[in-house]
Amino acid sequence: MKSWNKKKILEIDKKHIWHPYTQMKDYENRDPLVIVAANGCKLKTIDGDELYDSISSWWTTLHGHLHPKLNQAIMEQLKLLDHVNFSGYTHPYAVEVVERLKNFLPHTLSRFFFSDNGSTAVEVALKMAFQFWQNRGVNSKTRFVCLENAYHGDTLGAVSVGGVDLFFELYKPLLFKSFKAPSPYCYRCEEKEGFTLDANHECNLRCLDGLEKILNEHHEEICAVIVEPRLQGAGGILVYPAAYLKKLREITEQFKVFLIFDEVATGFGRTGTMFAFEQAGIAPDIICLAKGLTGGYLPMALTVTTEEIYQAFYADYLEGKTFYHGHTYTANPICCAVAAASLKLFAEEEPLVKTKEAREYFHQLLLDTFSDKPYVGDIRYIGYVGAIELVRDKKTKEPFSEELRLGFNIYMKSLEKGVVLRPLGDVIYWFLPLCISKTEVEEILKISAEVIEEVLINL
Ligand SMILES: Cc1ncc(COP(=O)(O)O)c(C=O)c1O
């Protein structure tokens, strides 16, 4: 076993490392956890403590940490090819990813563009949709429609179609202007009472009226609509009905506007089906994939599109229709090897079938544990993702004061108790790996409930 010097690690970290989405001053008088190992659903600290990775390490881990078959795939790849640039060259490792992934996608999505992460997958999608119209000589279609509470990444293009003001407000002067349509935030819908539950409730989709109006009035300026299908993730784990997507597909077709599905978070089984959009029985024009693409091991992304879009770029070089986009590590062979191994696992071991019972148990246990709590305004879930929204007053849905930093305090307490909870404001959520068992679900929710009660009692 390797030996580490914890004091030294923390000293150098605090002196030099700037962590993402972190107010570094919060760590002035407390230390971040030092994680040195992981296995299955658990992380291990330098002190030897184990804790449940109940957010799948920022929504990436699928089959559990250090899965033997995924490890093996990387090891085998290291005997052959580490990296080569992907312009003018190809390799069997990228081809295998495409061959395997094709089997899980509608046949209309047939052109695959590799990049590095969720944000780049989105940047690529936006540029593709924009340039399609330019290449076709339709210069007016330059704008995008996105949703309030949308999150598509942190690069400036992705932020321009984002709708989480807390993260993005400051950067407004740097962004291009998008049309923002209302969010399908079922819990705060004026026409509905009670929990969001599984979002299959009867609903007349009033939240789509705003988007339809924008398309009706501005479709000649709009090249695409971008949404996270069935689940707005970072905007608060907002689960919404599949019928919304079905109608959205109809409207976008009616107004000749492309539909981009950002499945960076929802893809690869997390919502109970391989891709969330399948639940609506429709297909987008462009899909963005990352996070789970490599089983949660390495950064790689894909933007997959149709033959129609691809053909708008396919021309003699001097026509100037080339897609000028690419990243240094495009289709890195090691990333491809682990992605192919993960897709093989989906095909051969059917993890979604295997853990269906655990997934349903998770939903039921969420309801059993939190339904009667006076501070739980909403319970929502889909597949391996579940959330509760904490409120000061259940009747009026009044939120807790921001100054209480409820989410942050729950996060800190959860680490002491052996579960990673990383709330989004007052929304406490679980983003479980597909390998989760009933026993693990039980333990995670039991500890989570204790943590929440303890923090609320001490307010
Ligand atoms: C829906 C969605 N799109 C895009 C991204 C950005 O992905 P990345 O952090 O890999 O750039 C995220 C990240 O959480 C996401 O949830």
The ligand as an SDF file (V2000), in Angstrom:
LIG
                    3D

 16 16  0  0  0  0  0  0  0  0999 V2000
  -26.5590   18.5000  -18.8580 C   0  0  0  0  0  0  0  0  0  0  0  0
  -25.1110   18.8780  -18.8240 C   0  0  0  0  0  0  0  0  0  0  0  0
  -24.5200   19.3490  -19.9330 N   0  0  0  0  0  0  0  0  0  0  0  0
  -23.2210   19.6850  -19.9550 C   0  0  0  0  0  0  0  0  0  0  0  0
  -22.4540   19.5730  -18.8330 C   0  0  0  0  0  0  0  0  0  0  0  0
  -21.0020   19.9730  -18.8660 C   0  0  0  0  0  0  0  0  0  0  0  0
  -20.1960   18.8700  -18.7960 O   0  0  0  0  0  0  0  0  0  0  0  0
  -18.6350   19.0300  -18.4090 P   0  0  0  0  0  0  0  0  0  0  0  0
  -18.6120   19.3880  -16.9740 O   0  0  0  0  0  0  0  0  0  0  0  0
  -18.0680   17.6900  -18.7200 O   0  0  0  0  0  0  0  0  0  0  0  0
  -18.0890   20.0990  -19.2920 O   0  0  0  0  0  0  0  0  0  0  0  0
  -23.0290   19.0900  -17.6510 C   0  0  0  0  0  0  0  0  0  0  0  0
  -22.2280   18.9700  -16.4260 C   0  0  0  0  0  0  0  0  0  0  0  0
  -22.6970   18.7370  -15.3540 O   0  0  0  0  0  0  0  0  0  0  0  0
  -24.3920   18.7400  -17.6350 C   0  0  0  0  0  0  0  0  0  0  0  0
  -24.9960   18.2970  -16.5300 O   0  0  0  0  0  0  0  0  0  0  0  0
  1  2  1  0
  2  3  1  0
  2 15  2  0
  3  4  2  0
  4  5  1  0
  5  6  1  0
  5 12  2  0
  6  7  1  0
  7  8  1  0
  8  9  2  0
  8 10  1  0
  8 11  1  0
 12 13  1  0
 12 15  1  0
 13 14  2  0
 15 16  1  0
M  END
$$$$
